[in-house]
Amino acid sequence: MSLIKWTEEDGGRIRLGLPSDLDLPMAQPLLDSLRAAFKASADVTVQADAVERISAACIQALVVAARDAAERGAAFVLAAPSEVLSEACEDLGLAAWLKQWSRA
Protein backbone atom coordinates (compact mmCIF):
# COMPACT_ATOMS: atom_id res chain seq x y z
CA MET A 1 0.00 0.00 0.00
CA SER A 2 1.35 3.40 -0.98
CA LEU A 3 1.48 6.28 1.46
CA ILE A 4 0.65 8.63 -1.40
CA LYS A 5 -3.05 9.49 -1.33
CA TRP A 6 -4.89 9.52 -4.65
CA THR A 7 -8.05 11.57 -5.14
CA GLU A 8 -10.06 12.12 -8.31
CA GLU A 9 -11.58 15.59 -8.37
CA ASP A 10 -14.16 17.36 -10.52
CA GLY A 11 -13.14 17.80 -14.13
CA GLY A 12 -10.95 14.70 -14.08
CA ARG A 13 -8.12 16.30 -12.11
CA ILE A 14 -6.01 13.90 -10.05
CA ARG A 15 -4.68 15.05 -6.67
CA LEU A 16 -1.79 13.20 -5.08
CA GLY A 17 -1.30 13.88 -1.38
CA LEU A 18 2.31 13.47 -0.34
CA PRO A 19 3.18 11.91 3.02
CA SER A 20 5.35 13.67 5.58
CA ASP A 21 8.38 11.45 4.95
CA LEU A 22 9.64 11.23 1.36
CA ASP A 23 12.94 9.51 2.01
CA LEU A 24 14.91 7.53 -0.58
CA PRO A 25 12.72 4.37 -0.48
CA MET A 26 9.69 6.57 -1.35
CA ALA A 27 11.23 7.76 -4.63
CA GLN A 28 10.01 4.80 -6.69
CA PRO A 29 6.46 4.79 -5.24
CA LEU A 30 6.30 8.55 -5.88
CA LEU A 31 7.46 8.12 -9.47
CA ASP A 32 4.99 5.26 -10.00
CA SER A 33 2.14 7.35 -8.56
CA LEU A 34 3.01 10.31 -10.77
CA ARG A 35 3.13 8.11 -13.87
CA ALA A 36 -0.22 6.51 -13.00
CA ALA A 37 -1.77 9.92 -12.37
CA PHE A 38 -0.68 11.22 -15.77
CA LYS A 39 -2.02 8.08 -17.44
CA ALA A 40 -5.39 8.74 -15.81
CA SER A 41 -5.50 12.52 -16.37
CA ALA A 42 -3.68 15.36 -18.10
CA ASP A 43 -4.32 17.50 -15.02
CA VAL A 44 -2.36 16.51 -11.90
CA THR A 45 -1.94 18.35 -8.61
CA VAL A 46 0.56 17.23 -6.00
CA GLN A 47 -0.43 18.37 -2.50
CA ALA A 48 2.91 19.01 -0.78
CA ASP A 49 2.07 20.80 2.46
CA ALA A 50 2.64 17.75 4.69
CA VAL A 51 6.24 17.10 3.59
CA GLU A 52 8.58 17.19 6.59
CA ARG A 53 11.50 15.28 5.06
CA ILE A 54 12.42 14.78 1.41
CA SER A 55 15.28 13.11 -0.43
CA ALA A 56 16.94 14.47 -3.55
CA ALA A 57 15.61 11.42 -5.40
CA CYS A 58 12.02 12.39 -4.60
CA ILE A 59 12.66 15.96 -5.72
CA GLN A 60 14.11 14.51 -8.92
CA ALA A 61 10.88 12.53 -9.47
CA LEU A 62 8.87 15.75 -9.12
CA VAL A 63 11.18 17.58 -11.54
CA VAL A 64 10.82 14.78 -14.10
CA ALA A 65 7.02 14.87 -13.74
CA ALA A 66 6.96 18.63 -14.29
CA ARG A 67 9.22 18.35 -17.34
CA ASP A 68 7.16 15.55 -18.84
CA ALA A 69 3.93 17.46 -18.20
CA ALA A 70 5.33 20.52 -19.96
CA GLU A 71 6.45 18.46 -22.94
CA ARG A 72 2.98 16.90 -23.30
CA GLY A 73 1.01 20.05 -22.61
CA ALA A 74 -0.41 18.55 -19.42
CA ALA A 75 -1.18 20.54 -16.27
CA PHE A 76 1.05 19.94 -13.25
CA VAL A 77 0.91 21.84 -9.98
CA LEU A 78 2.74 21.50 -6.68
CA ALA A 79 0.12 22.77 -4.24
CA ALA A 80 1.24 24.46 -1.04
CA PRO A 81 4.82 23.17 -0.89
CA SER A 82 5.98 22.84 2.70
CA GLU A 83 8.83 24.90 4.08
CA VAL A 84 11.01 21.77 4.11
CA LEU A 85 10.34 21.11 0.43
CA SER A 86 10.96 24.76 -0.42
CA GLU A 87 14.26 24.80 1.47
CA ALA A 88 15.41 21.52 -0.11
CA CYS A 89 14.69 22.90 -3.58
CA GLU A 90 16.56 26.08 -2.73
CA ASP A 91 19.55 24.05 -1.47
CA LEU A 92 19.58 22.13 -4.77
CA GLY A 93 19.38 25.27 -6.89
CA LEU A 94 15.76 24.58 -7.84
CA ALA A 95 14.06 27.61 -6.28
CA ALA A 96 13.05 28.99 -9.70
CA TRP A 97 11.71 25.58 -10.74
CA LEU A 98 9.60 25.37 -7.57
CA LYS A 99 8.27 28.88 -8.09
CA GLN A 100 7.26 28.01 -11.66
CA TRP A 101 5.31 24.87 -10.70
CA SER A 102 3.92 25.69 -7.25
CA ARG A 103 0.71 27.31 -6.11
CA ALA A 104 -0.01 28.46 -2.57
Rosetta blueprint (number, residue, H / E / L):
1 M L
2 S L
3 L L
4 I L
5 K E
6 W E
7 T E
8 E E
9 E L
10 D H
11 G H
12 G H
13 R L
14 I E
15 R E
16 L E
17 G E
18 L L
19 P L
20 S L
21 D E
22 L E
23 D L
24 L H
25 P H
26 M H
27 A H
28 Q H
29 P H
30 L H
31 L H
32 D H
33 S H
34 L H
35 R H
36 A H
37 A H
38 F H
39 K H
40 A H
41 S L
42 A L
43 D E
44 V E
45 T E
46 V E
47 Q E
48 A L
49 D L
50 A L
51 V L
52 E L
53 R E
54 I E
55 S L
56 A H
57 A H
58 C H
59 I H
60 Q H
61 A H
62 L H
63 V H
64 V H
65 A H
66 A H
67 R H
68 D H
69 A H
70 A H
71 E H
72 R H
73 G L
74 A L
75 A E
76 F E
77 V E
78 L E
79 A E
80 A L
81 P L
82 S L
83 E H
84 V H
85 L H
86 S H
87 E H
88 A H
89 C H
90 E H
91 D H
92 L L
93 G L
94 L L
95 A H
96 A H
97 W H
98 L H
99 K H
100 Q H
101 W H
102 S E
103 R E
104 A L
